[in-house]
């Protein structure tokens, strides 16, 4: 579309849109508009949202940038994109850079309403809300819902899995979606559920960004409970075989926990030595009370039944502070492992001072020797001491859902293993590419031992990983994509229809033929 045509189209769109819509300047590739009320300027707002994955904060294709306020606004924008033949991308939490890659970018930050109903036990979430908004609203009426672990992540995560500290007990976020409102590629606003448009409902639970703009979801809640959080750290032995035993012992002990317990782990560098941080979460209500007790080196005071206590009883010696505390559901984000400072956590500096490129691989139980070897060996060769691996504990209720019940088919996962290549911002020129390459090489080395790969981080450049993300559901997803988005309007999501190259991640999973 020529510039003159874009300006004419913009005038027509602004005439009926309740929210805002702007052209992006050709000179800078970013929005050149003034602030609006309490909102940050469009350009700075967009840039601030696109820092977490380590990709450039640029808009390589965008012509229109719209902030719809209603579902009808979204419909209007989508219909205009159809008429003008534009690709569409959607910014919710903004944790993936490809959310800004469409020729029409829809920023849902004006659609953030969260409504919690204690009597009905449900939470209705608008498409632009972040997880912290959901937690705050649900907890006010005595509810909690299974979500991810980052407070500023948006509904896009909920639609592609949603793994967090309630997963073993309640399942994934997608498992508690009762219905959703979706604007499809042709501009229709549809209710999707097991009773209405059930094929589309199946698809958005695992691959939502490929099929439309989800303007709201209704989630089932459960009664609010407090968590008992216990955290401890164990240095890995220098000998590789012993280090593998420690990581596998964590795997064995965590996989046998009941559904009211989970145990995340962090593999990170501290003072030049690889450490294992263990974070136990207990909502059973049976553990002893504690409030911020810190007992250096004394792991015998850890509650029985926790992985930290079990590792101690197995002969592993921790060398740093043990913390045990009661944590409210609404405060859990403050204690997430990858946001904690050393010696128990991973951070050497403030989070905003780091760039990060992350991918997540799903591992089953038992934790294989080869998988443990890959992780420990790769971390010891990491390009910066800021790189780390996060075992997000799942299993339990996640495993009880049939693999074909949703598009998310990796139901055998016990852990979502997040590989994070991180670098100081002041070393971006030399370390960014190295950290990204390290992350992808680690993922490829783990895939033969995996049961899947988390689709939430994947974008249009990740065709090689799509078969690993949807091992059994890919065929059905491809057919539904042709039905619901035949012109590939939502092409800035992961590429369902693109064939991976010969040296793809799928090929890496297959053993060589003799």
C-alpha positions in Angstrom: 0.0 0.0 0.0 1.4 3.4 -1.0 1.8 6.0 1.7 -1.1 8.0 0.3 -3.3 5.0 0.4 -2.2 4.2 4.0 -3.1 7.8 5.1 -6.5 7.5 3.4 -7.1 4.1 5.0 -6.1 5.5 8.4 -8.6 8.4 8.1 -11.4 5.9 7.4 -10.4 3.7 10.3 -10.1 6.5 12.8 -13.6 7.6 11.9 -15.2 4.6 13.6 -12.6 3.3 16.0 -13.2 4.0 19.7 -9.5 3.4 20.5 -6.5 5.0 18.7 -4.8 4.1 15.4 -1.6 5.6 14.0 0.7 5.2 11.0 4.3 4.4 11.9 6.9 6.8 10.5 9.0 5.6 7.6 12.1 7.3 8.9 12.3 5.6 12.3 10.1 2.6 12.0 8.4 3.5 15.3 5.3 5.4 16.3 5.5 9.1 16.2 2.6 10.2 18.3 2.1 12.1 21.5 1.2 10.8 24.9 -2.4 10.1 25.6 -3.7 10.7 29.2 -1.8 8.6 31.6 -0.5 6.3 28.9 3.2 6.4 27.9 3.9 7.6 24.3 3.2 4.9 21.8 6.8 4.5 20.8 8.3 4.3 24.3 5.5 2.0 25.4 6.1 -0.4 22.6 9.9 -0.4 23.0 9.6 -1.1 26.8 7.5 -4.1 26.1 9.9 -5.8 23.8 13.1 -6.3 25.8 12.7 -9.7 27.4 13.6 -12.1 24.7 16.8 -10.4 23.5 15.6 -9.6 20.0 15.8 -6.1 18.5 12.9 -3.9 19.4 12.0 -2.9 15.9 8.9 -2.9 13.7 10.2 -4.4 10.4 6.8 -4.5 8.6 4.3 -2.5 10.6 2.2 0.2 8.9 -0.6 0.6 11.4 -0.4 0.6 15.1 -3.8 0.4 16.8 -5.0 0.4 20.5 -8.5 -0.9 20.4 -10.7 -0.4 23.4 -13.5 -2.9 22.7 -14.1 -6.2 20.9 -15.9 -4.2 18.2 -12.7 -2.1 17.7 -10.8 -5.3 17.2 -13.3 -6.5 14.7 -13.1 -3.3 12.8 -9.3 -3.5 12.7 -9.3 -7.1 11.5 -11.8 -6.3 8.8 -9.6 -3.4 7.6 -6.6 -5.7 7.6 -8.6 -8.2 5.5 -9.7 -5.4 3.0 -6.2 -4.0 2.8 -4.4 -7.4 2.8 -2.3 -6.8 5.9 -0.8 -9.3 8.3 -1.8 -8.9 11.9 0.1 -9.3 15.2 -1.1 -8.7 18.7 0.7 -7.3 21.7 -0.7 -8.5 25.0 2.1 -8.8 27.6 4.7 -8.0 25.0 7.2 -10.7 26.1 7.8 -11.9 22.5 9.2 -9.5 19.9 7.3 -11.0 17.0 4.1 -9.6 18.6 5.1 -6.4 16.8 5.9 -7.8 13.4 2.5 -7.5 11.7 1.7 -4.9 9.1 -1.1 -4.1 11.5 -0.1 -4.2 15.1 -3.0 -4.4 17.7 -1.9 -3.4 21.2 -4.5 -4.6 23.7 -3.2 -2.5 26.6 -6.6 -0.6 26.7 -8.4 -4.0 27.2 -7.3 -5.0 30.7 -10.5 -5.6 32.7 -10.5 -8.6 35.0 -13.7 -9.7 36.6 -13.7 -12.3 39.4 -16.9 -14.0 40.6 -16.6 -16.0 43.8 -20.1 -17.4 43.7 -19.5 -18.8 40.2 -15.9 -19.6 40.8 -14.7 -18.0 37.7 -12.4 -15.2 36.5 -13.1 -13.4 33.2 -9.9 -11.8 31.7 -9.7 -9.3 28.9 -7.2 -9.9 26.2 -4.7 -7.2 27.2 -4.6 -8.1 30.9 -1.4 -9.3 32.5 -1.0 -12.2 35.0 -0.5 -9.8 37.9 -3.9 -8.3 37.1 -5.5 -11.7 37.2 -3.9 -12.7 40.5 -4.9 -9.5 42.2 -8.6 -9.6 41.1 -9.0 -13.4 41.8 -7.4 -13.2 45.3 -9.7 -10.3 46.3 -12.7 -12.6 46.1 -10.9 -15.6 47.5 -10.0 -17.4 44.3 -6.8 -18.5 42.6 -6.2 -19.9 39.1 -3.2 -21.8 37.6 -1.0 -19.3 35.7 2.6 -18.8 34.7 5.3 -17.3 36.9 6.0 -13.9 35.4 3.8 -11.1 36.5 3.8 -9.1 33.3 3.1 -11.9 30.9 -0.2 -11.6 29.1 -3.1 -13.8 27.8 -0.8 -15.2 25.0 0.9 -17.4 27.6 -2.5 -18.6 29.0 -3.4 -19.7 25.4 -0.2 -21.6 24.8 0.0 -23.6 28.0 0.5 -21.7 31.3 2.9 -23.6 33.6 3.3 -22.5 37.2 3.2 -23.4 40.8 -0.4 -24.7 40.7 0.1 -26.9 37.6 0.6 -30.2 39.6 -2.6 -29.5 41.5 -4.9 -27.8 38.9 -3.3 -28.4 35.5 -2.2 -25.9 32.9 -3.9 -22.5 32.4 -5.4 -23.8 29.2 -7.0 -26.6 31.2 -9.2 -24.2 33.2 -10.4 -22.1 30.2 -14.2 -22.6 30.1 -14.8 -20.3 27.1 -13.3 -17.5 25.1 -14.3 -14.6 22.9 -12.3 -14.7 19.6 -12.2 -12.3 16.7 -11.4 -14.5 13.7 -9.4 -13.7 10.6 -12.6 -12.6 8.8 -13.6 -10.2 11.5 -16.3 -12.3 13.2 -16.6 -12.2 17.1 -17.2 -15.8 18.2 -17.8 -17.5 21.5 -15.7 -20.7 21.6 -16.2 -23.6 24.2 -16.8 -27.3 24.2 -20.3 -26.5 23.1 -19.7 -23.7 20.5 -17.1 -23.8 17.8 -15.4 -26.7 19.5 -12.7 -27.2 16.9 -11.6 -23.6 17.3 -11.8 -23.9 21.1 -9.5 -27.0 20.8 -7.0 -25.1 18.7 -6.7 -21.9 20.8 -5.8 -24.0 23.8 -2.2 -24.5 22.9 -1.9 -22.4 19.7 -4.1 -19.4 20.2 -2.2 -16.7 18.5 -2.4 -18.5 15.1 -6.2 -18.4 15.0 -7.4 -14.9 15.9 -7.5 -12.2 18.4 -8.7 -13.5 21.8 -10.4 -10.6 23.4 -11.4 -12.4 26.6 -11.2 -15.8 28.4 -13.2 -17.2 31.2 -11.1 -19.2 33.7 -12.2 -21.6 36.4 -10.9 -20.7 39.9 -10.4 -22.7 43.1 -10.5 -21.5 46.7 -7.6 -19.3 47.7 -4.8 -20.9 49.8 -1.4 -19.8 51.1 1.8 -21.4 50.0 4.6 -22.7 52.2 7.8 -21.9 50.3 11.1 -23.6 51.2 14.3 -22.7 49.3 17.8 -24.1 49.5 21.0 -24.3 47.4 23.5 -27.1 46.8 26.8 -26.7 45.0 27.3 -29.2 42.2 30.3 -31.5 42.6 33.2 -30.8 40.2 33.1 -34.4 39.0 30.5 -34.7 36.2 29.2 -38.1 37.2 28.5 -36.8 40.7 26.9 -33.6 39.4 24.6 -35.7 37.3 23.6 -37.8 40.3 22.7 -34.6 42.2 20.5 -33.3 39.4 18.9 -36.8 38.9 18.3 -37.1 42.7 16.4 -33.8 42.5 14.4 -35.3 39.5 13.6 -38.4 41.4 12.5 -36.7 44.6 10.4 -34.0 42.9 8.6 -36.4 40.6 7.3 -38.4 43.6 5.7 -35.4 45.4 2.0 -35.3 45.9 -0.1 -33.0 43.8 -0.2 -30.4 46.6 3.5 -30.1 46.4 5.9 -29.0 43.6 9.6 -28.3 43.5 11.2 -26.0 40.9 15.0 -26.0 40.5 17.5 -23.5 39.1 20.9 -24.4 37.7 23.0 -21.2 38.0 26.6 -20.0 38.5 27.7 -18.6 41.8 31.3 -17.4 42.3 32.5 -19.5 39.4 30.7 -22.7 40.6 27.6 -24.3 39.3 24.8 -24.6 41.9 21.4 -26.2 42.2 18.8 -24.0 43.8 15.7 -25.9 45.0 12.3 -24.2 45.6 9.6 -26.2 47.3 6.0 -25.1 47.1 3.4 -26.6 49.4 -0.3 -25.9 49.5 -1.4 -29.0 51.4 -2.0 -27.0 54.7 -0.3 -29.8 56.7 3.3 -28.4 56.9 4.5 -26.6 59.9 4.3 -22.8 60.1 7.3 -20.6 59.5 7.9 -17.0 58.6 11.2 -16.1 57.0 13.4 -18.3 59.1 17.0 -18.4 57.8 19.2 -21.3 59.0 22.6 -21.2 57.3 23.7 -24.8 56.4 21.1 -26.4 58.7 18.9 -28.4 56.5 17.5 -30.7 59.2 15.0 -27.9 60.1 13.4 -28.1 56.6 10.0 -29.7 56.6 9.9 -33.5 56.0 8.6 -34.2 52.6 10.3 -31.4 50.8 12.9 -32.0 48.2 15.4 -29.9 50.1 15.1 -32.2 53.1 15.2 -35.3 50.9 18.4 -34.2 49.2 20.0 -33.6 52.6 19.0 -37.0 53.9 20.5 -38.5 50.7 23.9 -37.1 51.7 24.0 -33.9 49.6 25.4 -30.9 51.6 24.0 -27.5 51.1 26.2 -24.5 51.8 23.9 -21.5 51.8 20.9 -20.1 53.6 17.7 -22.1 53.9 14.6 -20.0 53.9 11.1 -21.2 54.9 8.2 -18.8 54.7 4.4 -18.6 54.3 3.6 -16.7 51.1 0.2 -15.5 49.9 -0.9 -16.5 46.4 -1.0 -12.8 45.3 2.7 -12.4 46.5 4.2 -15.5 44.8 5.6 -13.4 41.9 7.9 -11.7 44.4 9.6 -15.0 45.3 10.0 -16.7 41.9 13.4 -18.4 41.5 14.7 -16.6 38.5 14.0 -13.2 40.1 15.9 -14.0 43.3 19.3 -12.6 44.1 22.2 -14.9 44.9 23.2 -16.9 46.9 19.8 -18.7 46.6 18.8 -17.2 43.2 20.3 -16.6 39.9 20.7 -12.8 39.6 24.1 -11.2 39.7 22.6 -7.7 38.9 19.3 -6.0 38.4 16.9 -7.8 35.9 16.6 -4.7 33.7 20.4 -4.7 33.3 20.2 -8.1 31.5 19.3 -9.1 28.0 17.7 -12.6 27.8 16.9 -15.1 25.1 14.9 -18.1 26.3 13.4 -21.4 25.0 11.8 -24.2 27.0 12.0 -28.0 26.4 9.6 -30.5 28.1 11.3 -33.4 29.9 9.6 -36.5 31.3 10.3 -38.5 34.3 12.7 -40.2 35.0 15.2 -37.6 34.2 17.6 -39.3 31.8 21.4 -39.4 32.5 22.0 -38.0 29.0 19.6 -35.0 29.6 21.3 -34.2 32.9 24.7 -34.5 31.2 23.7 -32.1 28.4 22.4 -29.4 30.9 25.4 -29.5 33.3 28.0 -29.7 30.5 26.3 -26.9 28.5 26.0 -24.6 31.5 29.7 -25.1 32.3 30.4 -23.9 28.8 27.9 -20.9 28.9 29.2 -17.7 27.3 28.4 -15.6 30.4 27.9 -16.5 34.1 24.3 -15.0 33.8 23.0 -17.9 31.8 20.9 -20.4 33.7 18.4 -23.2 33.5 15.0 -23.3 35.2 13.2 -26.5 35.9 9.5 -25.5 36.2 7.8 -28.4 37.9 4.6 -29.7 36.3 3.4 -33.3 36.1 0.5 -34.3 38.3 -2.8 -32.9 37.0 -1.1 -31.9 33.7 -0.5 -35.6 33.0 -4.1 -36.7 33.6 -5.5 -34.7 30.6 -5.6 -36.8 27.4 -3.0 -35.7 24.8 -5.7 -35.0 22.2 -8.0 -33.0 24.5 -6.3 -29.7 23.5 -3.7 -28.6 20.9 -1.1 -28.7 23.7 -0.2 -32.4 23.4 2.9 -32.7 25.6 1.0 -34.3 28.4 3.9 -36.5 29.6 6.0 -33.6 30.7 7.3 -33.5 34.3 9.3 -30.3 33.9 9.4 -27.4 31.5 13.1 -26.8 31.3 13.7 -23.1 30.4 17.1 -22.5 28.9 18.0 -18.8 29.3 21.0 -17.2 27.6 21.5 -13.9 29.5 24.1 -11.2 29.1 24.8 -7.8 30.6 23.3 -5.0 28.5 26.7 -3.3 28.4 28.1 -6.4 26.7 25.3 -6.7 24.1 27.5 -6.1 21.1 29.8 -9.1 21.9 27.5 -11.5 23.9 24.0 -11.3 22.6 24.6 -13.5 19.5 26.7 -15.9 21.5 24.0 -16.3 24.1 21.3 -16.8 21.6 23.3 -19.5 19.8 24.1 -21.2 23.1 20.4 -21.3 24.0 19.4 -22.8 20.6 22.3 -25.3 20.6 21.3 -26.5 24.1 17.7 -26.9 23.0 18.7 -29.0 20.0 20.9 -31.2 22.2 17.9 -31.8 24.6 15.2 -32.5 22.1 16.1 -36.2 21.6 15.4 -36.7 25.3 12.2 -34.5 25.4 8.4 -35.0 25.1 7.9 -31.6 23.5 8.9 -27.9 23.3 7.0 -24.9 24.7 5.3 -23.0 21.8 5.0 -19.8 23.8 8.4 -18.5 22.8 8.3 -19.5 19.1 7.8 -17.0 16.3 7.8 -16.9 12.5 11.5 -17.7 12.3 11.2 -20.9 14.3 9.9 -23.3 11.7 12.4 -26.0 12.7 10.9 -26.3 16.2 7.2 -26.5 15.3 7.1 -30.3 14.9 8.7 -30.6 18.3 6.1 -28.2 19.8 3.1 -30.2 18.4 4.2 -33.8 18.1 0.8 -35.3 17.6 -1.5 -32.3 17.1 0.3 -30.6 14.2 -1.7 -32.2 11.4 -5.1 -31.2 12.9 -3.8 -27.7 13.6 -2.6 -27.3 10.0 -6.1 -28.2 8.7 -7.8 -25.9 11.1 -5.4 -23.1 10.2 -6.4 -23.5 6.6 -10.1 -23.4 7.6 -10.0 -20.5 10.1 -7.2 -18.4 8.6 -6.9 -19.4 5.0 -4.9 -16.2 4.0 -2.5 -16.6 6.9 -3.5 -13.2 8.3 -1.9 -14.1 11.7 1.4 -15.1 10.1 3.5 -13.5 12.9 2.7 -16.4 15.2 4.7 -19.6 14.9 4.6 -20.9 11.3 2.2 -23.9 11.3 2.2 -24.3 7.6 5.9 -23.7 6.8 8.1 -26.8 6.2 11.2 -26.9 8.4 14.6 -27.2 6.7 16.4 -30.5 6.4 18.6 -29.8 9.5 15.6 -29.0 11.6 15.0 -29.9 15.3 12.6 -32.7 14.0 15.5 -34.3 12.2 17.7 -34.0 15.3 15.2 -36.2 17.2 15.5 -39.1 14.7 18.4 -41.5 15.1 20.6 -42.1 12.1 19.7 -45.1 10.0 22.3 -47.8 9.9 
